[in-house]
Amino acid sequence: MNGALVFRAGPLKLAPGDYVITYWSVDGVGNVEKAHTILIKVSDDRGDDRGDDRRDE
């Protein structure tokens, strides 16, 4: 991907690393939403696969 524009629909699987993702939507008649940018850091530390929303059991 490295800076190239990639059109996606659905989930995105990322390898460990730092990413800058810019995204927007286009509706059925061609109206384009303002672009949004997010920064993502994917760790290679798998940790607890239950996530941070665990409940005491």
mmCIF file of the N, C-alpha and C atoms, coordinates in Angstrom:
data_MODEL
# 
_entry.id   MODEL 
# 
loop_
_atom_site.group_PDB 
_atom_site.id 
_atom_site.type_symbol 
_atom_site.label_atom_id 
_atom_site.label_alt_id 
_atom_site.label_comp_id 
_atom_site.label_asym_id 
_atom_site.label_entity_id 
_atom_site.label_seq_id 
_atom_site.pdbx_PDB_ins_code 
_atom_site.Cartn_x 
_atom_site.Cartn_y 
_atom_site.Cartn_z 
_atom_site.occupancy 
_atom_site.B_iso_or_equiv 
_atom_site.pdbx_formal_charge 
_atom_site.auth_seq_id 
_atom_site.auth_comp_id 
_atom_site.auth_asym_id 
_atom_site.auth_atom_id 
_atom_site.pdbx_PDB_model_num 
ATOM 1   N N  . MET A 1 1  ? 0.824   -1.182  0.000  1.00 0.00 ? 1  MET A N  1 
ATOM 2   C CA . MET A 1 1  ? 0.000   0.000   0.000  1.00 0.00 ? 1  MET A CA 1 
ATOM 3   C C  . MET A 1 1  ? 0.868   1.245   0.000  1.00 0.00 ? 1  MET A C  1 
ATOM 4   N N  . ASN A 1 2  ? 1.793   1.382   0.851  1.00 0.00 ? 2  ASN A N  1 
ATOM 5   C CA . ASN A 1 2  ? 2.793   2.457   0.867  1.00 0.00 ? 2  ASN A CA 1 
ATOM 6   C C  . ASN A 1 2  ? 2.437   3.732   0.109  1.00 0.00 ? 2  ASN A C  1 
ATOM 7   N N  . GLY A 1 3  ? 1.379   4.394   0.517  1.00 0.00 ? 3  GLY A N  1 
ATOM 8   C CA . GLY A 1 3  ? 1.052   5.684   -0.061 1.00 0.00 ? 3  GLY A CA 1 
ATOM 9   C C  . GLY A 1 3  ? 0.140   5.635   -1.274 1.00 0.00 ? 3  GLY A C  1 
ATOM 10  N N  . ALA A 1 4  ? -0.051  4.476   -1.854 1.00 0.00 ? 4  ALA A N  1 
ATOM 11  C CA . ALA A 1 4  ? -0.923  4.369   -3.013 1.00 0.00 ? 4  ALA A CA 1 
ATOM 12  C C  . ALA A 1 4  ? -2.381  4.413   -2.561 1.00 0.00 ? 4  ALA A C  1 
ATOM 13  N N  . LEU A 1 5  ? -3.245  4.985   -3.382 1.00 0.00 ? 5  LEU A N  1 
ATOM 14  C CA . LEU A 1 5  ? -4.664  5.034   -3.097 1.00 0.00 ? 5  LEU A CA 1 
ATOM 15  C C  . LEU A 1 5  ? -5.250  3.645   -3.310 1.00 0.00 ? 5  LEU A C  1 
ATOM 16  N N  . VAL A 1 6  ? -5.928  3.127   -2.301 1.00 0.00 ? 6  VAL A N  1 
ATOM 17  C CA . VAL A 1 6  ? -6.532  1.797   -2.370 1.00 0.00 ? 6  VAL A CA 1 
ATOM 18  C C  . VAL A 1 6  ? -7.996  1.928   -1.985 1.00 0.00 ? 6  VAL A C  1 
ATOM 19  N N  . PHE A 1 7  ? -8.895  1.466   -2.829 1.00 0.00 ? 7  PHE A N  1 
ATOM 20  C CA . PHE A 1 7  ? -10.313 1.490   -2.522 1.00 0.00 ? 7  PHE A CA 1 
ATOM 21  C C  . PHE A 1 7  ? -10.679 0.187   -1.837 1.00 0.00 ? 7  PHE A C  1 
ATOM 22  N N  . ARG A 1 8  ? -11.338 0.289   -0.678 1.00 0.00 ? 8  ARG A N  1 
ATOM 23  C CA . ARG A 1 8  ? -11.692 -0.887  0.112  1.00 0.00 ? 8  ARG A CA 1 
ATOM 24  C C  . ARG A 1 8  ? -13.130 -0.776  0.582  1.00 0.00 ? 8  ARG A C  1 
ATOM 25  N N  . ALA A 1 9  ? -13.718 -1.916  0.736  1.00 0.00 ? 9  ALA A N  1 
ATOM 26  C CA . ALA A 1 9  ? -15.032 -2.013  1.385  1.00 0.00 ? 9  ALA A CA 1 
ATOM 27  C C  . ALA A 1 9  ? -14.928 -3.203  2.325  1.00 0.00 ? 9  ALA A C  1 
ATOM 28  N N  . GLY A 1 10 ? -15.133 -2.963  3.597  1.00 0.00 ? 10 GLY A N  1 
ATOM 29  C CA . GLY A 1 10 ? -15.065 -4.046  4.557  1.00 0.00 ? 10 GLY A CA 1 
ATOM 30  C C  . GLY A 1 10 ? -13.822 -3.977  5.416  1.00 0.00 ? 10 GLY A C  1 
ATOM 31  N N  . PRO A 1 11 ? -13.569 -5.072  6.157  1.00 0.00 ? 11 PRO A N  1 
ATOM 32  C CA . PRO A 1 11 ? -12.456 -5.103  7.115  1.00 0.00 ? 11 PRO A CA 1 
ATOM 33  C C  . PRO A 1 11 ? -11.094 -4.947  6.448  1.00 0.00 ? 11 PRO A C  1 
ATOM 34  N N  . LEU A 1 12 ? -10.153 -4.471  7.231  1.00 0.00 ? 12 LEU A N  1 
ATOM 35  C CA . LEU A 1 12 ? -8.786  -4.271  6.766  1.00 0.00 ? 12 LEU A CA 1 
ATOM 36  C C  . LEU A 1 12 ? -7.860  -4.944  7.767  1.00 0.00 ? 12 LEU A C  1 
ATOM 37  N N  . LYS A 1 13 ? -7.022  -5.862  7.313  1.00 0.00 ? 13 LYS A N  1 
ATOM 38  C CA . LYS A 1 13 ? -6.081  -6.554  8.192  1.00 0.00 ? 13 LYS A CA 1 
ATOM 39  C C  . LYS A 1 13 ? -4.708  -5.930  7.992  1.00 0.00 ? 13 LYS A C  1 
ATOM 40  N N  . LEU A 1 14 ? -4.087  -5.487  9.094  1.00 0.00 ? 14 LEU A N  1 
ATOM 41  C CA . LEU A 1 14 ? -2.802  -4.794  9.030  1.00 0.00 ? 14 LEU A CA 1 
ATOM 42  C C  . LEU A 1 14 ? -1.735  -5.571  9.789  1.00 0.00 ? 14 LEU A C  1 
ATOM 43  N N  . ALA A 1 15 ? -0.544  -5.624  9.239  1.00 0.00 ? 15 ALA A N  1 
ATOM 44  C CA . ALA A 1 15 ? 0.607   -6.202  9.923  1.00 0.00 ? 15 ALA A CA 1 
ATOM 45  C C  . ALA A 1 15 ? 1.091   -5.204  10.975 1.00 0.00 ? 15 ALA A C  1 
ATOM 46  N N  . PRO A 1 16 ? 1.883   -5.650  11.943 1.00 0.00 ? 16 PRO A N  1 
ATOM 47  C CA . PRO A 1 16 ? 2.423   -4.713  12.933 1.00 0.00 ? 16 PRO A CA 1 
ATOM 48  C C  . PRO A 1 16 ? 3.150   -3.538  12.267 1.00 0.00 ? 16 PRO A C  1 
ATOM 49  N N  . GLY A 1 17 ? 2.946   -2.340  12.813 1.00 0.00 ? 17 GLY A N  1 
ATOM 50  C CA . GLY A 1 17 ? 3.594   -1.141  12.286 1.00 0.00 ? 17 GLY A CA 1 
ATOM 51  C C  . GLY A 1 17 ? 2.749   0.088   12.538 1.00 0.00 ? 17 GLY A C  1 
ATOM 52  N N  . ASP A 1 18 ? 3.201   1.222   12.030 1.00 0.00 ? 18 ASP A N  1 
ATOM 53  C CA . ASP A 1 18 ? 2.491   2.496   12.156 1.00 0.00 ? 18 ASP A CA 1 
ATOM 54  C C  . ASP A 1 18 ? 1.845   2.830   10.815 1.00 0.00 ? 18 ASP A C  1 
ATOM 55  N N  . TYR A 1 19 ? 0.606   3.293   10.877 1.00 0.00 ? 19 TYR A N  1 
ATOM 56  C CA . TYR A 1 19 ? -0.148  3.577   9.656  1.00 0.00 ? 19 TYR A CA 1 
ATOM 57  C C  . TYR A 1 19 ? -0.843  4.925   9.763  1.00 0.00 ? 19 TYR A C  1 
ATOM 58  N N  . VAL A 1 20 ? -0.968  5.608   8.640  1.00 0.00 ? 20 VAL A N  1 
ATOM 59  C CA . VAL A 1 20 ? -1.809  6.790   8.499  1.00 0.00 ? 20 VAL A CA 1 
ATOM 60  C C  . VAL A 1 20 ? -2.872  6.395   7.480  1.00 0.00 ? 20 VAL A C  1 
ATOM 61  N N  . ILE A 1 21 ? -4.125  6.426   7.908  1.00 0.00 ? 21 ILE A N  1 
ATOM 62  C CA . ILE A 1 21 ? -5.218  6.016   7.025  1.00 0.00 ? 21 ILE A CA 1 
ATOM 63  C C  . ILE A 1 21 ? -6.140  7.202   6.812  1.00 0.00 ? 21 ILE A C  1 
ATOM 64  N N  . THR A 1 22 ? -6.386  7.516   5.553  1.00 0.00 ? 22 THR A N  1 
ATOM 65  C CA . THR A 1 22 ? -7.331  8.559   5.179  1.00 0.00 ? 22 THR A CA 1 
ATOM 66  C C  . THR A 1 22 ? -8.526  7.869   4.542  1.00 0.00 ? 22 THR A C  1 
ATOM 67  N N  . TYR A 1 23 ? -9.721  8.230   4.987  1.00 0.00 ? 23 TYR A N  1 
ATOM 68  C CA . TYR A 1 23 ? -10.915 7.561   4.483  1.00 0.00 ? 23 TYR A CA 1 
ATOM 69  C C  . TYR A 1 23 ? -12.039 8.561   4.265  1.00 0.00 ? 23 TYR A C  1 
ATOM 70  N N  . TRP A 1 24 ? -12.966 8.185   3.406  1.00 0.00 ? 24 TRP A N  1 
ATOM 71  C CA . TRP A 1 24 ? -14.145 8.984   3.119  1.00 0.00 ? 24 TRP A CA 1 
ATOM 72  C C  . TRP A 1 24 ? -15.171 8.073   2.474  1.00 0.00 ? 24 TRP A C  1 
ATOM 73  N N  . SER A 1 25 ? -16.376 8.562   2.330  1.00 0.00 ? 25 SER A N  1 
ATOM 74  C CA . SER A 1 25 ? -17.414 7.769   1.682  1.00 0.00 ? 25 SER A CA 1 
ATOM 75  C C  . SER A 1 25 ? -17.974 8.521   0.479  1.00 0.00 ? 25 SER A C  1 
ATOM 76  N N  . VAL A 1 26 ? -18.541 7.739   -0.421 1.00 0.00 ? 26 VAL A N  1 
ATOM 77  C CA . VAL A 1 26 ? -19.218 8.285   -1.598 1.00 0.00 ? 26 VAL A CA 1 
ATOM 78  C C  . VAL A 1 26 ? -20.583 7.610   -1.655 1.00 0.00 ? 26 VAL A C  1 
ATOM 79  N N  . ASP A 1 27 ? -21.654 8.407   -1.734 1.00 0.00 ? 27 ASP A N  1 
ATOM 80  C CA . ASP A 1 27 ? -22.989 7.797   -1.770 1.00 0.00 ? 27 ASP A CA 1 
ATOM 81  C C  . ASP A 1 27 ? -23.369 7.388   -3.189 1.00 0.00 ? 27 ASP A C  1 
ATOM 82  N N  . GLY A 1 28 ? -24.560 6.848   -3.324 1.00 0.00 ? 28 GLY A N  1 
ATOM 83  C CA . GLY A 1 28 ? -25.015 6.308   -4.596 1.00 0.00 ? 28 GLY A CA 1 
ATOM 84  C C  . GLY A 1 28 ? -25.152 7.313   -5.731 1.00 0.00 ? 28 GLY A C  1 
ATOM 85  N N  . VAL A 1 29 ? -25.256 8.613   -5.415 1.00 0.00 ? 29 VAL A N  1 
ATOM 86  C CA . VAL A 1 29 ? -25.371 9.630   -6.469 1.00 0.00 ? 29 VAL A CA 1 
ATOM 87  C C  . VAL A 1 29 ? -24.074 10.404  -6.663 1.00 0.00 ? 29 VAL A C  1 
ATOM 88  N N  . GLY A 1 30 ? -23.005 9.966   -5.992 1.00 0.00 ? 30 GLY A N  1 
ATOM 89  C CA . GLY A 1 30 ? -21.699 10.573  -6.216 1.00 0.00 ? 30 GLY A CA 1 
ATOM 90  C C  . GLY A 1 30 ? -21.282 11.669  -5.258 1.00 0.00 ? 30 GLY A C  1 
ATOM 91  N N  . ASN A 1 31 ? -22.072 11.941  -4.215 1.00 0.00 ? 31 ASN A N  1 
ATOM 92  C CA . ASN A 1 31 ? -21.667 12.930  -3.218 1.00 0.00 ? 31 ASN A CA 1 
ATOM 93  C C  . ASN A 1 31 ? -20.500 12.376  -2.412 1.00 0.00 ? 31 ASN A C  1 
ATOM 94  N N  . VAL A 1 32 ? -19.433 13.161  -2.297 1.00 0.00 ? 32 VAL A N  1 
ATOM 95  C CA . VAL A 1 32 ? -18.216 12.712  -1.619 1.00 0.00 ? 32 VAL A CA 1 
ATOM 96  C C  . VAL A 1 32 ? -18.098 13.408  -0.273 1.00 0.00 ? 32 VAL A C  1 
ATOM 97  N N  . GLU A 1 33 ? -17.938 12.612  0.778  1.00 0.00 ? 33 GLU A N  1 
ATOM 98  C CA . GLU A 1 33 ? -17.754 13.123  2.135  1.00 0.00 ? 33 GLU A CA 1 
ATOM 99  C C  . GLU A 1 33 ? -16.352 13.720  2.270  1.00 0.00 ? 33 GLU A C  1 
ATOM 100 N N  . LYS A 1 34 ? -16.210 14.672  3.180  1.00 0.00 ? 34 LYS A N  1 
ATOM 101 C CA . LYS A 1 34 ? -14.901 15.229  3.516  1.00 0.00 ? 34 LYS A CA 1 
ATOM 102 C C  . LYS A 1 34 ? -13.999 14.093  4.030  1.00 0.00 ? 34 LYS A C  1 
ATOM 103 N N  . ALA A 1 35 ? -12.731 14.104  3.660  1.00 0.00 ? 35 ALA A N  1 
ATOM 104 C CA . ALA A 1 35 ? -11.789 13.064  4.078  1.00 0.00 ? 35 ALA A CA 1 
ATOM 105 C C  . ALA A 1 35 ? -11.470 13.176  5.566  1.00 0.00 ? 35 ALA A C  1 
ATOM 106 N N  . HIS A 1 36 ? -11.291 12.040  6.205  1.00 0.00 ? 36 HIS A N  1 
ATOM 107 C CA . HIS A 1 36 ? -10.890 11.937  7.613  1.00 0.00 ? 36 HIS A CA 1 
ATOM 108 C C  . HIS A 1 36 ? -9.569  11.183  7.655  1.00 0.00 ? 36 HIS A C  1 
ATOM 109 N N  . THR A 1 37 ? -8.693  11.518  8.590  1.00 0.00 ? 37 THR A N  1 
ATOM 110 C CA . THR A 1 37 ? -7.402  10.839  8.721  1.00 0.00 ? 37 THR A CA 1 
ATOM 111 C C  . THR A 1 37 ? -7.245  10.333  10.146 1.00 0.00 ? 37 THR A C  1 
ATOM 112 N N  . ILE A 1 38 ? -6.779  9.095   10.270 1.00 0.00 ? 38 ILE A N  1 
ATOM 113 C CA . ILE A 1 38 ? -6.497  8.512   11.576 1.00 0.00 ? 38 ILE A CA 1 
ATOM 114 C C  . ILE A 1 38 ? -5.088  7.924   11.569 1.00 0.00 ? 38 ILE A C  1 
ATOM 115 N N  . LEU A 1 39 ? -4.465  7.919   12.725 1.00 0.00 ? 39 LEU A N  1 
ATOM 116 C CA . LEU A 1 39 ? -3.153  7.311   12.905 1.00 0.00 ? 39 LEU A CA 1 
ATOM 117 C C  . LEU A 1 39 ? -3.358  6.026   13.693 1.00 0.00 ? 39 LEU A C  1 
ATOM 118 N N  . ILE A 1 40 ? -2.765  4.941   13.234 1.00 0.00 ? 40 ILE A N  1 
ATOM 119 C CA . ILE A 1 40 ? -2.931  3.639   13.883 1.00 0.00 ? 40 ILE A CA 1 
ATOM 120 C C  . ILE A 1 40 ? -1.567  3.011   14.117 1.00 0.00 ? 40 ILE A C  1 
ATOM 121 N N  . LYS A 1 41 ? -1.364  2.496   15.327 1.00 0.00 ? 41 LYS A N  1 
ATOM 122 C CA . LYS A 1 41 ? -0.163  1.729   15.636 1.00 0.00 ? 41 LYS A CA 1 
ATOM 123 C C  . LYS A 1 41 ? -0.618  0.311   15.952 1.00 0.00 ? 41 LYS A C  1 
ATOM 124 N N  . VAL A 1 42 ? -0.177  -0.646  15.146 1.00 0.00 ? 42 VAL A N  1 
ATOM 125 C CA . VAL A 1 42 ? -0.506  -2.052  15.352 1.00 0.00 ? 42 VAL A CA 1 
ATOM 126 C C  . VAL A 1 42 ? 0.690   -2.704  16.008 1.00 0.00 ? 42 VAL A C  1 
ATOM 127 N N  . SER A 1 43 ? 0.463   -3.267  17.190 1.00 0.00 ? 43 SER A N  1 
ATOM 128 C CA . SER A 1 43 ? 1.525   -3.907  17.960 1.00 0.00 ? 43 SER A CA 1 
ATOM 129 C C  . SER A 1 43 ? 1.629   -5.378  17.576 1.00 0.00 ? 43 SER A C  1 
ATOM 130 N N  . ASP A 1 44 ? 2.820   -5.942  17.711 1.00 0.00 ? 44 ASP A N  1 
ATOM 131 C CA . ASP A 1 44 ? 2.973   -7.378  17.478 1.00 0.00 ? 44 ASP A CA 1 
ATOM 132 C C  . ASP A 1 44 ? 2.816   -8.157  18.782 1.00 0.00 ? 44 ASP A C  1 
ATOM 133 N N  . ASP A 1 45 ? 2.476   -7.450  19.868 1.00 0.00 ? 45 ASP A N  1 
ATOM 134 C CA . ASP A 1 45 ? 2.231   -8.078  21.160 1.00 0.00 ? 45 ASP A CA 1 
ATOM 135 C C  . ASP A 1 45 ? 0.785   -8.547  21.188 1.00 0.00 ? 45 ASP A C  1 
ATOM 136 N N  . ARG A 1 46 ? 0.568   -9.828  21.134 1.00 0.00 ? 46 ARG A N  1 
ATOM 137 C CA . ARG A 1 46 ? -0.793  -10.363 21.058 1.00 0.00 ? 46 ARG A CA 1 
ATOM 138 C C  . ARG A 1 46 ? -1.545  -10.220 22.364 1.00 0.00 ? 46 ARG A C  1 
ATOM 139 N N  . GLY A 1 47 ? -0.877  -10.276 23.488 1.00 0.00 ? 47 GLY A N  1 
ATOM 140 C CA . GLY A 1 47 ? -1.531  -10.073 24.779 1.00 0.00 ? 47 GLY A CA 1 
ATOM 141 C C  . GLY A 1 47 ? -2.737  -10.960 24.977 1.00 0.00 ? 47 GLY A C  1 
ATOM 142 N N  . ASP A 1 48 ? -3.708  -10.457 25.698 1.00 0.00 ? 48 ASP A N  1 
ATOM 143 C CA . ASP A 1 48 ? -4.940  -11.173 25.987 1.00 0.00 ? 48 ASP A CA 1 
ATOM 144 C C  . ASP A 1 48 ? -5.920  -10.935 24.846 1.00 0.00 ? 48 ASP A C  1 
ATOM 145 N N  . ASP A 1 49 ? -6.345  -11.975 24.176 1.00 0.00 ? 49 ASP A N  1 
ATOM 146 C CA . ASP A 1 49 ? -7.202  -11.808 23.008 1.00 0.00 ? 49 ASP A CA 1 
ATOM 147 C C  . ASP A 1 49 ? -8.645  -11.448 23.352 1.00 0.00 ? 49 ASP A C  1 
ATOM 148 N N  . ARG A 1 50 ? -8.956  -11.266 24.640 1.00 0.00 ? 50 ARG A N  1 
ATOM 149 C CA . ARG A 1 50 ? -10.311 -10.851 25.018 1.00 0.00 ? 50 ARG A CA 1 
ATOM 150 C C  . ARG A 1 50 ? -10.476 -9.337  24.948 1.00 0.00 ? 50 ARG A C  1 
ATOM 151 N N  . GLY A 1 51 ? -9.419  -8.597  24.740 1.00 0.00 ? 51 GLY A N  1 
ATOM 152 C CA . GLY A 1 51 ? -9.522  -7.149  24.625 1.00 0.00 ? 51 GLY A CA 1 
ATOM 153 C C  . GLY A 1 51 ? -9.631  -6.468  25.971 1.00 0.00 ? 51 GLY A C  1 
ATOM 154 N N  . ASP A 1 52 ? -9.857  -5.164  25.946 1.00 0.00 ? 52 ASP A N  1 
ATOM 155 C CA . ASP A 1 52 ? -9.911  -4.352  27.158 1.00 0.00 ? 52 ASP A CA 1 
ATOM 156 C C  . ASP A 1 52 ? -11.305 -4.300  27.774 1.00 0.00 ? 52 ASP A C  1 
ATOM 157 N N  . ASP A 1 53 ? -12.304 -4.855  27.108 1.00 0.00 ? 53 ASP A N  1 
ATOM 158 C CA . ASP A 1 53 ? -13.659 -4.765  27.630 1.00 0.00 ? 53 ASP A CA 1 
ATOM 159 C C  . ASP A 1 53 ? -14.058 -6.004  28.432 1.00 0.00 ? 53 ASP A C  1 
ATOM 160 N N  . ARG A 1 54 ? -13.089 -6.624  29.066 1.00 0.00 ? 54 ARG A N  1 
ATOM 161 C CA . ARG A 1 54 ? -13.342 -7.820  29.878 1.00 0.00 ? 54 ARG A CA 1 
ATOM 162 C C  . ARG A 1 54 ? -14.241 -7.506  31.058 1.00 0.00 ? 54 ARG A C  1 
ATOM 163 N N  . ARG A 1 55 ? -15.038 -8.483  31.424 1.00 0.00 ? 55 ARG A N  1 
ATOM 164 C CA . ARG A 1 55 ? -15.850 -8.387  32.638 1.00 0.00 ? 55 ARG A CA 1 
ATOM 165 C C  . ARG A 1 55 ? -15.321 -9.388  33.640 1.00 0.00 ? 55 ARG A C  1 
ATOM 166 N N  . ASP A 1 56 ? -15.410 -9.048  34.899 1.00 0.00 ? 56 ASP A N  1 
ATOM 167 C CA . ASP A 1 56 ? -15.020 -10.004 35.945 1.00 0.00 ? 56 ASP A CA 1 
ATOM 168 C C  . ASP A 1 56 ? -15.989 -11.158 35.887 1.00 0.00 ? 56 ASP A C  1 
ATOM 169 N N  . GLU A 1 57 ? -15.449 -12.365 35.895 1.00 0.00 ? 57 GLU A N  1 
ATOM 170 C CA . GLU A 1 57 ? -16.313 -13.551 35.822 1.00 0.00 ? 57 GLU A CA 1 
ATOM 171 C C  . GLU A 1 57 ? -16.340 -14.290 37.121 1.00 0.00 ? 57 GLU A C  1 
# 
